[in-house]
Amino acid sequence: MTDEMLRAPAEVKYAEELDYLESIDDGAKPFSWRLSPKMVRLFVLGSASPKGGRPPTPPGPTSSGSGSADGIDREIPQKWFGDRSFVERSIVTLASDRGLLLIGDPGTGKSWLAELLSAAISRNSTLVVQGTAGTTEDHIKYSWNVSMVIAKGQSRDSMIPSPIMTAMEGGVIGRFEELTRSTSDVQDALISILSEKYVSIPELDDDNIVFAQPGFSIIATANSRDRGVNDLSSALKRRFNFVRIPVVTNKKSEAEIVRFRTTELMRRHQIELDVPPTLLDILLQSFADLRAAAASATSDDEKLESALSTAEQIGVLEDAILHSQFFGDTRLRAATLASSMVGSLARRSPEDLAILNKFWHGVIEPRSKKDEGGPWQEFLEGGREAIATLS
C-alpha cells in the first residue's frame, strides 16, 4: 500500500509496528488512546531487542531493567532524535485537557514529532490544518456543501466538518501546522475549542452542537523565526503547554538524523548507496562552521538566509545523491556535495553568494590544505566552481 503513495503517513508506514505494540501493550491508556504513554514513547524513540541493536539501557528510573531496554522481544527503530524529556512532556500534555504547542526553528522536527505522536495515539495523523495568511475560521470549524444546501437546505448532512471538528467527533488528535502564520481571528476561534471543547452551529435549529469526545486534543507547531508575524494572545497561550524543540547541535545525534532520513529517501527512490563517512563528516562540519559564523556575525547581512537546520542538510545530501545517480557515475563525490550545498544555501544574490565565497576561502580552503589530495580538496574545488557559476 505504501508503494502507491508518494509519502505514506506514519500510521500507514509503520502499521505493522503499531499493530505489534498494540498487541503486547498492557499499560493503562488514557481516554481512547490506541497505545499507553510508555508504548507511545517507545514507538517514537525506539528500543532494542535482546539479540541486537543498541545495547540495553541499564536499569534505572527510565528503564525496565528487563532483557531489552524496554522489555520487548524485537527492535523498534528510533524515528525522532532528540531529548526524551521533550517526548515525555508532549505525551503527558496530550493526556491532559490542554493543547500541545511544539515551537522551534525550522527543520528541528516539530511536524515529524507531531505526526508520530498522532499516529501512535490515534492511528490517524492526517487531520491537519495548515496555518497560512489565507486560513479562515471555516478551516478549523466547518463549511457548507453549497449544492446540497441549495437542494435540501442546511443540515448536518450538508455540513463539511474541518479536520479539527472531525478530530473532536472521533476523540482523536487534530494537528495545526504553523499556528503563528494564521490570523488573530482564526487563533481566537481556536480558543473556544480548546476551552469549551465544543463547536456551536448556529445555522441549525437541532443537533447544533458538536462536542469533543474523550481523547481529543490538538498538537500545534510554530516557527520561532515567525515571531511577530501573528503573535499568540495570552488567552491562547494559557490553553497550550509549550515544548521548545532546540536545534540539534550534537554532531553524533545530527549524523544519526541525517542517515535515518536519507536512508528513507533513498529507499523511496530505490537507490542503493552507502554515503561515505568522510563525506558525511564534511557536510556536518561545514554546517557547524557556518552556524558558528552566523552566531558571531554582527548583522543580518553577514548571515545566510538559510536556517542551516538539520532538515536542510538532509536536502543537500539528497540533492547530491540524486545528481550523482542521474548525471554522474552513481558514486557520491565531494565536488557534487559542494555544488549541492552552494546551490541550496545561496538564496539571495549577491548577499548569500558573497557570504559563501568568504566562507569557502576562510574556512574550507585551510581545511583542504591539511587534506591535500583528499575529499576536502575536491569539496573546495566543487564549491568554488558552483559559486563562480552562480555569480
N, C-alpha and C positions, 0 to 999 in steps of 0.2 A: 504493500500500500504506500509506503514511503517513497518508492520509486516513481509514483505518479504525482508527487508534489515537488515543486522546486525547493521548498523549505517546509518540512513537516514540523508541526508544533510539538513541544516537548512530550505531551501526553501520548502522542502517536509514535514519535521516535523512540521513546523509552517505555512503550506499552508493556512489553514482556517483563521488564524490570519492575515496573509498578505493580503488575499482577503478582509477581513473586513476593514483593514486600508486603502487599496487602494480605496474601495468603498466610504469612507467618507472623503477622502483626497481632499481638495480644495486648497491646497497650491501650490505655483509655484514650478515646477520640473525642475531642470537643465537637459538639453540635453534629453536623452532617459530614464531618471530615472523612475522607477515604483512608487516611493514614494517621497514626498517632504522631504527636510532635517529635518524638525521638526518631521515628521512621522517616518523617519529612526531612529532618536534619541529615539523616544517613543518606537519603536519596540525593540531596544537594551536595553534600561534602564528601560522600563516598566512604567506602570501607575496604577492608582487605580480608580475603579468605585465609584460613589457617595454612593452606597449601601454597600460597604465593602472594605476589603483590607487595604492597607496602608492609613493613614489619608491624606486628600488633602493637597497639598503644599500651604502655604499662598500666596496670590497674591504678585507678585514681578517681577523682571526682567527675572526670569526663570520659571514663572508660568503664566497660562492663567487667573487664578482667577475665573474660572467658577466652576460648581458643582463638577467636579473632578479635579485632579491635571493637567490634560491636556485637559479637556473639552470633554471627550468622555463618552459614556454610558455603558462601560464594562471595566473590568480589563484586563490589558495587563501585563503578568508576566515579571519580570526582568530576563534577560538572561545573562548579563555580569555585574559583580560587580566591580566597580572602579569609579574613579572621572569622573564626567560627562564632565569636560573640555577636557579630552582625547578623548572622543567620539565626541564631537562637533568639535574639531580641526581636527580630522580624516575626518569627513563629509565635512567640509569646504575645506580641501585639495583635496578630490576626486571631488569636484565641480569645481576645478581649472584645469589647464593643467599640474600639477605636480603629480608625483607618491607619494605614501604614504609608509613610512617605519616605521613599528612598531618594536621597539627594546626593549629588556629587558631580565631578567634572565629566565631560563627555568621554565615553569609552571605558568607564570604570565597571561596567557590567550590571548596571541598575536594572535595565529592562530584562536581561537574561535571568537575573535572580528573581525578578517578579514573575517571569514565565515559569521558572522551575517550581517556585512556591505554589503557584496556581495549579500547575499540573499535578503536583503531589497531593495537594489538599482537596481539590475539586475534580481532578481529571478533565479539566477544561481551562485552557489558558487563552482562549480566543475571544473572550468577552471584553474587548478593548475599545476604548475611546481615545483617539489621538488628539491631543490638545494643539490647536493652532489658533491664529487670529480669526479664522472663519468658523471655529467651533461654536455652536449655539446651544441654548438650553434644551432644544429638542434632542440634541445628540446624547444628552445624559438622562433625559426623561422619556419622551415618546413623541411620535409624529403620527400623521394620518395617511392612510391609503386613499388618495383623492377620488379615484374612480369608484371605490366601494362606498365612500361617504355619499357621493352623488347618487349612487344606485339604491343604497339601503339606509343611509343616514349614519350618524356617528354611533358606534358601538364598540365593545371590546374586540369584536372580530375585525373591524376596520382600523383598529389602532396598530401602529407599528412600534413595539417596545424598543427602547435603546438597549445596548449591551448591558448597561448598568441596571436597568429595570429587569432585564432577563436574569441577571445575577441575583437580584433581590427575590424574584419569584422562585428561583431554584435553590436559594440558600447556598450560593457558591461565591467564589471570588470574582469581582469585577476589577478591571485594570484601567487606569487613566494615565496615559503617557504624556510627558511634558506639560504638567499641570500649570506651570507658570507662564506658558505661552497662550493660555486661554484667557479670555477677558474676565473682568470682575463680575459681570452678570452671570457667567457660567459658574464661576467659583462660588458665588452666593447661592446658586441653585443647589450646589453640592452640599452646602452647609446643612440644609434641611434634611437631605437624605442621610447624612452621617449622624445627625442629631435625632431626628424623629423616627428614622427607619421606615418611612413610608412615603409614597408619592400620591398626591391627590390629582384626580382627573375631573376638573370642574365642568367639562363639556358633557359629562354623563350624569344622568339622574340616579341610576342604580349601579351597583358594583363599580363605584367610582373612587376606590382607594386600593392601591397596591401596597401590601405590607411586605416588608422584608422577612424572609424565613430564616430560622436559626442557621448560622453558618455563613451568612452574607457578610462580606467585608470588602473594602476597596484597597488596592495597592496602587499608589500613585508614584510617579517618578518626576523629578525636577532637576534641571541642569543648573548647577551652581553658577555657571557663567551667564545665565539668563537673569541674574538678579537685577531688578529694576525694570524688567520688561512688563510684567504684571505681578507685582508683589502680592503675596498671600496676606489676607486680612488676619488680624489677631483671632477673630472668631473661628476662621477655618483652621488656623494653626493649632488651636486648642483641641480640635477634633482629630488631629493626626499625631501619631508618635513618629518622631523624626529618627531615621537611621542614616547617618552620613557615611557614604562609601568613599574612602580615600583612594587617591591614585596609587597604584601598585609601584613601589619603589624597590622592593626586594628583587634582586636580579634572578634568583632561583625561582621564585614564585612567578615572575613575569615570563621566564623561559617556559615554565610548565603551561601557562595560559596560552602562549603563542603556539607551542607544539600541539596542544589539545585542539585548539580551534583550527589550526592549519591542517591537521590530520583530517578533521571533519570535512573541510572544504575540498581537500584533495580526493577524499572518498567520493564526494558528490560529483566531482569531475572525472572520476575513475582514473586517477593518476597515481601511479606507484613511484614514489620518490622519497628518498631519505635526505632531509635537509642536513648538509654538513655542519657539524657542531661549530666549526670555526666561523662559518658564515652567520649562524645564529648569534654567536658571540659578537660579531662585528655589528649586526643590527641592534642588539641590545645595548652595546657600549655606545654606539653612535647616538641613539635616542637618549641615553643617560647623559651624554655630553651636551646634547642640545638642550635638555632640560636644565642642566646646570648653567648653561649660557643664558637661558631665558630668565632664570632666577636671579642672576647677577646683573641683568640689563636694567638700565636706569629709566627707560621709557618704552612705551609700546612699539615705537618704530624700530626698536632693536630686537623685537621678539617676532618669531614666526606666528602667522595667524593660526596655524595648527595647534591643537591642544597637546600634541605629542603623546597621545594616550596609547595604551596597550592595543586598543582596537585598531589604531592607525598603523601600528607595527604589523599587525596581522594582515591588514590591507596591502601594505607594502610587500610583504613576503608572498602573499597570494598572487599579486600582480607579477612579481618577478618569476614565480614558478610557472604561471600560465604563459608568460612571454617566452620562457625557456622551452616549454613544451611545443608551442605553436610556431615559433620563429627561430629557435636555437637548435642545439644538438641534444635536447632533453635534459642536459645537466645544468643544475643551477650554478651560475658563476657570480663572482663578486662584482664584476662590472655590471651585470644585469641587475643585481640587487641595488647597486648605487644609482643606476638610472631610474629604477622604480622609485627609490626613496626621494630623489630630487623631483621627479615628476609629480609625486603625491604631495610633497610638502610645499612646493613653490606655487602658492595660490595667488599671491599678489605679485604683480610685475610693475616696477622693478624691485620693490622692497624685499620680498622674500628671497628673490634670486641673489640680491646683494648680501643678505644675511648668510645664505648657504655658501656663497662664494668665500666669504670671510671665514666661515666655519671650516670649509674644506682646506683652505690654506693654513689656518691657525691650529687646527686640531688633527684632521685626517692626514695631512702631509707629514707632520712629525711622527705620527704612528707608522706611516708607511716606510719611513727611513729606517726605523728599527726592525722592519719586516721586509727587507729588500728581496724582491722576487716572490714574496708571499701574497696572500689574499688581500692584505691591506693595500699593497701597491696597486693591485688590479682594481680594488674598490676606489682608490684615489683617482685613477685614470678614468674609470667609468663615470664617476661623479663630475669630474672636470668637463668631460665631453658632453654630458647631459646639460650642465649649466651653460656651456657655450652655445649649445643648440637652442636653448630657450631664451637666451639673452638677445 
